[in-house]
Amino acid sequence: MAQYRRNRHFVRVHRSFCVNINKIISFNEQEITIENLKVPIGRNYKEGFLKNFDLQ
């Protein structure tokens, strides 16, 4: 898992999950959709995840 975090395309979104931000189809306050998978966003990781996007 640590080798993926060195790559800028990967971001930790939950204690158990890192995701490739280039593969995200959609997301909301609680989860990310990648292909047909729903990945939860942990409350401790939400702020760091959202910093990867310009949501203004």
C-alpha positions as CSV (number, residue, x, y, z in Angstrom):
1,M,0.0,0.0,0.0
2,A,2.8,2.4,0.8
3,Q,4.2,2.2,-2.7
4,Y,0.9,3.5,-4.1
5,R,0.9,6.5,-1.9
6,R,4.2,7.7,-3.3
7,N,2.5,8.1,-6.7
8,R,0.6,11.5,-6.9
9,H,-2.4,9.8,-8.6
10,F,-3.2,7.8,-5.5
11,V,-4.8,9.2,-2.4
12,R,-5.9,7.6,0.9
13,V,-9.6,8.0,1.4
14,H,-10.2,5.5,4.2
15,R,-8.1,3.5,6.7
16,S,-8.4,0.5,4.3
17,F,-8.5,2.2,0.9
18,C,-6.2,4.2,-1.4
19,V,-7.7,5.2,-4.8
20,N,-6.3,6.4,-8.1
21,I,-7.9,9.8,-8.6
22,N,-7.8,9.3,-12.4
23,K,-10.2,6.4,-12.1
24,I,-12.9,8.2,-10.0
25,I,-16.2,8.4,-11.9
26,S,-18.1,10.3,-9.2
27,F,-18.1,11.1,-5.4
28,N,-20.2,12.6,-2.7
29,E,-19.7,13.4,1.0
30,Q,-19.6,9.7,2.0
31,E,-18.3,7.6,-0.9
32,I,-16.4,7.4,-4.2
33,T,-17.5,5.5,-7.3
34,I,-14.8,3.7,-9.3
35,E,-16.2,1.6,-12.1
36,N,-18.9,-0.3,-10.3
37,L,-17.3,-0.1,-6.9
38,K,-18.4,2.1,-4.0
39,V,-15.5,3.1,-1.7
40,P,-16.3,4.9,1.6
41,I,-14.6,8.1,2.5
42,G,-13.4,8.1,6.1
43,R,-14.1,11.3,8.1
44,N,-10.4,11.6,8.9
45,Y,-9.5,11.5,5.2
46,K,-12.3,13.6,3.7
47,E,-10.5,17.0,3.9
48,G,-7.3,15.7,2.4
49,F,-9.2,14.0,-0.4
50,L,-11.2,17.1,-1.3
51,K,-8.0,19.1,-1.6
52,N,-7.2,17.2,-4.8
53,F,-10.1,19.0,-6.5
54,D,-11.0,22.6,-7.3
55,L,-14.5,22.7,-6.1
56,Q,-15.1,26.4,-6.1
